[in-house]
Amino acid sequence: NGNPYPEIVFLGTGSAIPMKIRNVSSTLVNTSSTRSLLLDCGEGTFGQLCRHYGEQVDQVLCNIVAVFVSHMHTDHHSGLLNILIERRRAFASLGQAFSPLFLVAPEQIMPWLHEYHNNCESILRDIKMISCQSLVKGCENIKSKTKRFITSLLESYDLAEATELVCVQLKMKYVIIYTGKNATLLIHEATLEDGMEKEAIEKTHSTTSQAIEIGMKMNAEFIMLNHFSQRYAKIPLFNEDFSEKVGIAFDHMRVRLGDFSTIPKLIPALKALFADDIVEMEERKEKREQRLLKEAAVVLDQLTGGENKKTPSQKRKQDKNHQEVSNKKLKKLETVN
């Protein structure tokens, strides 16, 4: 596909807090040379736009016609106010007629915006609010103004469909999905490494394998993983689930639909480039697994009244196996490097 659009620009691919390597969630989707939308708008999104586009940032801001906020975690929306303020300034700077931004977000965002509007500066005229709830199929009692906003969003800006799942279906029949089904491209968070499924449930996030599995089940043409925990700021841990249909997002990475076959070819180079970091993460993972095994052994010992205590020879054998596994991992990484 030689078409330059749609073009996906990853502005923030980390989670929770901004770090030197990865900023928090924000993805710019350029649907044409004059129209764009933002998927999430975490802290520092405007700064990332400035770094990526330089002197052209004002025009890029004017091109943004909609912002989709997936949920109310702060790292997904706290950059919105600055985008609204800088976008208004950009229109004035370029001498262009101002146009309010479509904001597709959970309705819980409005008290926060009202608070800023009432106590700091006027911003509500900068947005046309469309609650995610109003996009749910079968939703009733939608306000007439919201219906007009939805119609305008879909008809005026090359969108055939927008759903509560932050799904953007372009009229050219490509589907870019932040979370949902039937995707040409699925952008899915892979916050935690494999082995941290319990933590993933607690934080309502996914492990790497879980994210890939979801993409495979929905038969996505390609899967881009992002929203990595900052403990994996440089690179996530790889596993056997990585395939020719999976890529890793980095800040300021630009992806077009014709790039899908090329992106997985970067993984061997990434493994070599970040070999030391991968070793460190593997060691941390191994220590965590050993700690969990010890905790489980203590619980089991308490339940069985001490019947499962290891003899000194058993402990020595366990330590020897542990050392052999570590040596194998190091040799494997040396081979890659």
C-alpha positions, 0 to 999 in steps of 0.5 A, spaced: 500 500 500 503 506 497 498 510 500 501 515 505 494 515 509 492 513 514 498 515 518 499 513 525 504 517 529 505 514 536 507 520 541 506 516 547 507 509 548 508 508 556 504 508 562 502 512 568 508 517 568 512 520 563 519 518 562 525 519 558 524 514 553 517 513 553 511 519 554 504 517 556 499 515 552 497 519 545 497 516 538 496 521 532 492 518 526 493 523 520 487 521 516 489 526 510 494 531 509 489 536 512 485 532 517 487 528 524 485 525 530 488 524 537 487 517 540 488 519 548 492 525 550 496 524 556 501 529 559 506 532 555 502 530 548 503 537 546 511 537 547 511 531 543 507 534 537 513 540 538 518 535 538 516 531 532 513 536 527 517 542 529 515 549 526 509 545 523 506 544 529 501 549 529 498 547 522 498 540 525 494 542 531 489 546 527 488 539 523 486 535 529 479 535 529 477 530 534 480 527 540 478 520 543 479 519 550 479 511 552 478 512 559 479 516 565 486 514 567 490 520 568 495 518 563 490 518 558 487 525 558 491 530 562 494 533 556 488 535 553 487 542 557 494 544 554 492 541 547 486 546 547 489 552 549 495 551 544 490 549 538 486 556 539 493 559 539 495 556 533 489 558 529 490 565 531 497 565 529 496 562 522 490 567 521 485 561 520 478 561 522 477 557 529 473 550 529 471 547 536 474 540 537 470 534 537 471 530 544 469 523 544 470 521 552 467 518 558 462 523 560 466 523 567 471 528 564 466 534 564 466 536 571 474 536 571 473 541 564 468 545 568 472 546 574 478 549 569 473 553 565 470 556 572 476 557 575 482 558 570 480 560 563 474 559 558 475 552 554 468 549 554 467 553 547 473 549 544 470 543 544 464 539 542 462 533 547 460 527 545 460 522 550 462 515 549 456 512 552 452 516 547 455 511 541 453 505 545 449 501 540 442 501 542 443 507 546 437 511 548 435 518 550 441 522 546 441 529 546 439 532 539 445 536 540 450 530 541 446 527 535 448 533 531 455 532 533 456 525 531 453 526 524 458 532 523 464 528 526 462 522 521 460 526 515 465 531 515 472 528 517 472 522 513 469 517 518 464 512 517 463 509 524 466 511 531 464 507 537 464 507 544 470 502 543 474 507 540 474 504 533 475 509 527 473 506 521 475 510 515 471 511 509 477 507 505 475 501 509 481 501 513 479 500 521 484 502 526 482 500 533 484 502 540 480 496 543 475 492 539 474 487 534 475 486 526 481 491 525 486 492 520 490 495 525 489 493 533 493 498 537 493 494 544 496 496 551 501 491 553 503 494 560 506 488 564 510 482 562 508 475 562 508 472 569 504 478 572 497 476 570 495 477 577 497 484 577 494 485 570 487 483 573 488 488 579 490 494 574 485 492 569 491 491 564 494 486 560 500 482 559 504 481 553 501 475 551 494 476 553 494 482 548 497 478 542 492 473 544 486 478 543 489 480 537 489 473 534 482 472 536 479 478 533 483 476 527 487 483 526 491 484 520 496 487 525 497 488 532 501 494 535 503 493 542 504 500 546 502 503 553 508 499 556 510 499 564 515 504 565 519 498 568 520 496 561 521 503 558 526 501 553 523 495 551 518 489 553 520 482 554 519 478 548 516 471 548 514 466 543 507 469 541 511 474 537 510 473 530 510 477 523 503 480 525 506 483 532 510 490 532 512 494 538 511 501 538 516 507 540 515 514 541 515 518 535 514 512 530 510 513 524 506 507 521 503 506 515 499 500 513 504 498 508 509 498 513 506 491 516 511 486 513 517 491 515 516 492 522 517 485 525 523 485 522 526 490 527 525 485 533 532 481 532 536 488 531 532 491 537 534 484 541 541 486 540 541 493 541 538 492 548 541 485 550 543 488 556 537 491 558 533 484 556 538 480 561 537 485 567 529 484 566 530 477 565 534 477 572 528 481 575 523 476 573 527 470 575 528 473 582 520 475 582 519 467 580 523 465 586 520 469 591 513 467 589 515 460 589 518 461 596 512 464 598 508 458 596 512 453 599 511 457 606 504 457 605 504 449 603 509 448 609 504 451 613 498 447 611 501 440 611 505 441 618 512 442 615 512 435 611 514 438 605 521 441 608 527 440 603 533 436 605 540 440 605 541 435 598 535 437 595 536 445 596 543 444 593 540 440 587 535 446 586 540 451 587 544 447 581 538 447 577 537 454 578 544 456 576 544 452 569 538 455 567 541 462 568 547 460 564 543 457 558 539 464 558 546 468 558 548 464 552 542 465 548 543 472 549 550 472 547 548 468 541 543 473 539 548 479 540 
